[in-house]
Amino acid sequence: MKEIKIRSGCPVSFSLDFIGDKWTLLILRDIMLHGKSTYGEFSSSNERIATNILADRLSMLEGNGFLNKQVGEDKKSKFVYSMTEKGIELVPVIMELALWGSKFNPPGDLNLLEELLNDKVGTITKYQDRLRKSIVSTPNS
């Protein structure tokens, strides 16, 4: 696992140390908004993440407590990832990024944007609740 080096006591800098690159944010987006949970599903995203970067970011997210990783029930050679509560608390951040991005680069996901504009708190709660239902425990949890 890639160890995160904390650069300063600034809360923004601290947050960016963990989630400040686009690939990490896109993996989190895929889990939160698209229900992806396996390496293959993440690698099939439109942004075409390189396999070595995907493996590194998944390991970092797991190692730093944002994701749980569990052996798949149907196929023992496949791992399934789910959000931890620490990761679920990032839903409002991802939603705000989606709103900001849609303002300057429309149209984005129109259904999600409409939901957020009509009821931001309710939409965030809905996605957080869905993620909490999909949490898988790990042997050390």
C-alpha positions in Angstrom: 0.0 0.0 0.0 1.2 3.5 -0.8 1.7 5.4 2.4 0.1 8.8 2.4 2.5 11.6 3.5 0.7 14.3 5.4 2.1 17.6 4.2 0.6 20.1 6.6 -2.0 20.7 9.3 -4.3 22.4 6.8 -7.7 20.5 6.5 -7.9 21.1 2.7 -4.3 19.8 2.2 -5.0 16.8 4.5 -8.2 15.9 2.5 -6.3 16.2 -0.8 -3.5 13.9 0.6 -6.1 11.1 0.6 -8.5 11.9 -2.3 -6.7 14.6 -4.3 -6.1 12.7 -7.5 -8.6 12.2 -10.3 -8.4 8.4 -10.3 -9.2 8.1 -6.6 -12.2 10.4 -7.0 -13.4 8.5 -10.1 -13.2 5.2 -8.3 -15.2 6.6 -5.4 -17.7 8.1 -7.9 -18.1 4.7 -9.6 -18.9 3.0 -6.3 -21.2 5.8 -5.0 -23.1 6.6 -8.2 -22.8 3.6 -10.4 -22.7 0.7 -7.9 -19.5 -0.7 -9.2 -17.7 -3.1 -6.9 -15.1 -5.1 -8.8 -11.8 -4.5 -10.5 -13.3 -5.3 -13.9 -16.1 -2.9 -13.4 -13.8 -0.1 -12.4 -11.5 -0.8 -15.4 -14.4 -0.5 -17.8 -15.1 3.1 -16.9 -15.1 5.7 -19.7 -12.0 7.3 -18.4 -10.0 4.2 -19.0 -7.8 4.0 -15.9 -4.5 2.1 -16.4 -4.5 -1.2 -14.6 -1.4 -0.4 -12.5 -3.0 2.9 -11.3 -6.3 1.2 -10.6 -4.6 -1.5 -8.5 -2.6 1.2 -6.6 -5.6 3.4 -5.9 -7.8 0.5 -4.7 -5.0 -0.6 -2.4 -4.6 2.9 -1.1 -8.3 3.3 -0.5 -8.5 0.0 1.3 -5.4 0.6 3.3 -6.5 4.0 4.5 -10.0 2.8 5.5 -12.2 4.1 2.7 -13.0 0.7 1.2 -13.4 -2.8 2.4 -12.2 -5.7 0.1 -13.8 -9.2 0.3 -13.4 -12.3 -1.8 -16.4 -12.6 -4.1 -19.1 -15.1 -3.2 -19.5 -16.5 -6.7 -15.9 -16.5 -7.8 -13.1 -16.9 -5.2 -10.5 -15.2 -7.5 -12.6 -12.0 -7.7 -12.6 -9.3 -5.0 -15.6 -7.1 -4.2 -15.1 -3.6 -2.8 -17.6 -1.7 -0.7 -17.4 1.6 1.1 -16.7 2.0 4.7 -18.4 4.6 6.8 -15.3 6.8 6.3 -15.8 6.5 2.5 -19.6 7.1 2.7 -18.9 10.4 4.4 -17.4 11.6 1.1 -20.8 11.3 -0.7 -21.6 15.1 -0.1 -18.1 16.0 -1.4 -18.6 14.0 -4.6 -22.1 15.4 -5.1 -20.8 18.9 -4.7 -18.1 18.2 -7.3 -20.8 16.9 -9.7 -22.9 20.0 -9.2 -19.9 22.3 -9.8 -18.7 20.3 -12.8 -22.2 20.3 -14.4 -22.4 24.1 -14.0 -19.3 24.6 -16.1 -19.4 21.5 -18.3 -23.0 20.5 -18.8 -24.9 18.2 -19.1 -23.4 15.4 -17.0 -25.8 12.9 -15.4 -29.1 14.8 -15.8 -31.1 12.6 -13.5 -28.6 13.0 -10.6 -28.3 16.7 -11.2 -32.1 17.1 -11.2 -32.3 15.1 -7.9 -29.6 17.2 -6.3 -31.1 20.5 -7.4 -34.6 19.5 -6.1 -33.5 17.9 -2.8 -29.7 17.9 -2.2 -29.9 16.6 1.4 -32.4 13.9 0.5 -30.4 12.8 -2.5 -27.2 12.6 -0.5 -28.9 10.6 2.3 -30.4 8.2 -0.3 -26.9 7.4 -1.8 -25.4 7.1 1.7 -28.1 4.7 2.8 -27.7 2.6 -0.3 -23.9 2.4 0.3 -24.4 1.5 4.0 -26.6 -1.4 2.9 -23.8 -2.7 0.6 -21.0 -2.6 3.2 -19.2 -5.9 3.4 -17.2 -6.7 6.5 -13.6 -7.8 6.4 -12.1 -10.3 8.8 -10.4 -7.5 10.7 -13.5 -5.3 11.0 
